[in-house]
Structures are given as C-alpha cells and as structure tokens.
Amino acid sequence: MTAPHPALAATDPELAALVGAEERLQAETLRLIPSENYVSRAVLEASGTVLQNKYSEGYPGRRYYEGQQNIDRIETLAVERAKALFGVDHANVQPYSGSPANLAVYLAFARPGDTVMGMALPMGGHLTHGWGVSATGTWFHGVQYGVRQDTGLIDFDQVRELALKERPKVIFCGGTALPRTIDFAAFGEIAREAGAVLVADVAHIAGLIAGGAHPSPVPHVDVVSTTTHKTLRGPRGAMLMSREEHAKALDKAVFPGLQGGPHNQTTAAVAVALHEAAQPSFRHYAHAVVANAKALAEALLARGFDLVSGGTDNHLILMDLTPKEVPGKIAAKALDRAGIVVNYNTVPYDPRKPFDPSGIRIGTPSLTSRGLGTEHMAQVAAWIDRGVAAAGAGDEDALLTVRAEVAELMAAFPAPGLPV
Ligand SMILES: *Cc1c(COP(=O)(O)O)cnc(C)c1O
C-alpha cells in the first residue's frame, strides 16, 4: 500500500503520523456523536485543492479580485445546487461555519441591545441562539424558551407567551440536542404574530431535510441557517438560505459585514456534498439514519435506559443516566475507552452542572454512513449498556473487551473517505 499522504509524510512525518493515528481511530471506533459524520473521498479531495490559494472577496460576478473565472463558476454551482436541493430562492455558501452564519443573521436583522429569542442551551438550544456566554447573549438581550419537564417536548405555550411579551427582533428554532421533529409551522405562526424574523437553524438535521426524512422549514420561516458538515455530510462550513426579499441583507451581512475572503476549497467541497445529497442514494441514507436511531432507541429502552422525550424522530438520542447512577461524563469517558465515542450532555432540568451533567448524547449519522443497519442496533445498545455498567463498577477489563468487539465489527464496515 502506498502512503495515503506521501507529500505530507515526506515533509512533516510528525504531523503525518498524527493524521494516520486519527484515520485509525475513526476506522476502529463506533462514532456516535450526532453532529459528526464521515465525508466521501470526493468531498475530501475537493477540500484539498489549489482553490485554497485564491482570494475572492465579493460574490460571483462582483469580486474585488481578478482571476475569478473558475471560482465564480464553482461558487455559482454550489449556490444553484443548494437552491435546488432545499427549494429556496437564495443561498449564501460563504459562512465559515455555523456560528458565524448565525452571527450574520443577527447582523442582518438586529442591532446591539435588541431582544432576540432562542432555545436555552441546557434545554437543547445552541450557544449562538442568545445564550449568555456567547456574543449573541451579551450583545443582544437574549430571552430563552425550553421544553416541558413532563414531556421533554418544546413548550409552545411558553414560546408564544415569551414572543408576545418580549417582542424579539429574531426568533431561532432548532438546536443541538432535540430528538424530536421540529414543528416549523407552529413557530411560523408565533413569529408572524410577534412580528419577528424566524430563523430555522437546521445544522443537525439538514441532511435529513434534504433526504426527505424530516419536514422542511422552508415554507414557514424567513431564514434557514445550516452547517454543511453534520447530517448533510459535507466539509466544515455553513449556508444561509432565504426568500428573495432577504437575499441582499444576508449577503451584505456575511460579506463585507462579518467576513473577508470565502474559503473556496470549502465552497467546492460544499458543491460536491450537495451533488451527493441530491442523489437517490442520499434519500436512502437519510431514512436509514432515522430508522437506525429509532431501532437503537427501542433497544436502549428495552435495557431500561431513560431517553429524553421517550425516544427519537430523527438522528439523535439524549440519554438521561440518572436512574443508572452513573454521571454523564464518567459514562462518556468510559465508553471512549471502550471504542464508543459519545459526548456528555445536559438533560432538560438537569440538577447537575454543565461540565458534569446527567446525560450523554448519541446519534446514528456516522454508523449509517459506514453501512450499519437496524439489525446491528441491538448490539450497539448492548455495548452501551455494558460500557455504562462497567463505568459504574470501574471495570476496565470489561471496557477493553467491548473495545475489541467494536473494532471487529467496524473492520467489516470500511469508513467512507478513509484510506483502506
Ligand atoms: C453545530 C451547530 C451550530 C454551530 O456550528 P459550528 O460550525 O460549530 O460553528 C449552530 N447551530 C446549531 C443548531 C448547531 O447544531
């Protein structure tokens, strides 16, 4: 076998060795972090091209630099593919990542000190939805809604009451730990009543929407914000989409409002990912992600685990480990030693602190990209169960046994994009 990165290995063997170690880690482990995935070799290749050598401030046909003949066509291709895939009038593919994309939304529609509204971080929202430690919660007056304690579902009575009382300029819906379908129509009604700009931040579920496995926000919201690297399975980046009426404001906010030159190599890889997401095989992928998550949730429930909202409609499961008497962080670290990669996470109304919370968050985008199916989910649940039990008992040998079993199964399901 030839070295997968021969030039890198020759120039910087130390760095090449670290990349190689990461490739092995991603190959051997069961990666359950719901915001992660495996991109295709084609997406990786587009990300590593000479496109990164160019400066292209501006937009296609309106640049501040010459020599943009090819870059203009590449960005236009990405924009047109995004518009076709999501059924929108306008797409901006330049935001560097999800957080800067959301900052651009504030810049377009609010002024410092204005009231903005989003889901509270510990309830499953995102930092950039007006949470205190984020710039969005210090430069704006953030008001926050949550989920009901009895159901784990978004409390629309609270959303409506808060929106009408506080009259926010911008309302964000979407989040990072929401296992259930988001009712964009319900948010749309409330936003119209309150006179707010409604933003659907679909970073986690964009691939499910593209593949028809989650309803689209497009008919109900003013702006769609998304990352490109989660279920959409593209490079690390983001997009903002809207009807024509908001196109100018969003474009101005991204550049020159917030950013300089776009990352052209990323734009190219976004275009590739959008092409892949438009294929019938991606529809199959999106539905398989959800089917796997539902099967995994059932198997975990059967083993006595407590799941926030009682299960899942999408790619994500939020487990409350309180009944197992194992804190989330201890469980997450033990599972990592067992070759199962998850993250510790607050659960709604968590009595524990954010850095040491009660839950773990898992999801099925990555294992589905490797070809695991519903028939494997009972095994995955059994490993999680054994890992959590071993964490509670301090049984390191049991974790190593699980790790070997995991590596054996994963070896039979080569990861997209990784060298074989
Ligand atoms: C991941 C995520 C973001 C932020 O994306 P980054 O690329 O990490 O900045 C924003 N909003 C939501 C809902 C997310 O899940």
The ligand as a Tripos MOL2 file, in Angstrom:
@<TRIPOS>MOLECULE
LIG
   15    15     1     0     0
SMALL
NO_CHARGES

@<TRIPOS>ATOM
      1 C1        -23.3550   22.7870   15.2120 C.3       1 LIG1
      2 C2        -24.3440   23.8710   15.3670 C.ar      1 LIG1
      3 C3        -24.0090   25.2220   15.1730 C.ar      1 LIG1
      4 C4        -22.5910   25.7230   15.0740 C.3       1 LIG1
      5 O1        -21.8200   25.2560   14.1190 O.3       1 LIG1
      6 P1        -20.2180   25.4490   14.1790 P.3       1 LIG1
      7 O2        -19.8540   25.0860   12.7990 O.co2     1 LIG1
      8 O3        -19.7360   24.5190   15.2350 O.co2     1 LIG1
      9 O4        -19.9410   26.8790   14.4980 O.co2     1 LIG1
     10 C5        -25.0130   26.1630   15.2270 C.ar      1 LIG1
     11 N1        -26.2800   25.8110   15.4700 N.ar      1 LIG1
     12 C6        -26.6360   24.5300   15.6860 C.ar      1 LIG1
     13 C7        -28.0650   24.2010   15.9590 C.3       1 LIG1
     14 C8        -25.6860   23.5210   15.6540 C.ar      1 LIG1
     15 O5        -26.0500   22.2640   15.8960 O.3       1 LIG1
@<TRIPOS>BOND
     1     1     2 1
     2     2     3 ar
     3     2    14 ar
     4     3     4 1
     5     3    10 ar
     6     4     5 1
     7     5     6 1
     8     6     7 2
     9     6     8 1
    10     6     9 1
    11    10    11 ar
    12    11    12 ar
    13    12    13 1
    14    12    14 ar
    15    14    15 1
@<TRIPOS>SUBSTRUCTURE
     1 LIG1         1 GROUP 0 **** ****
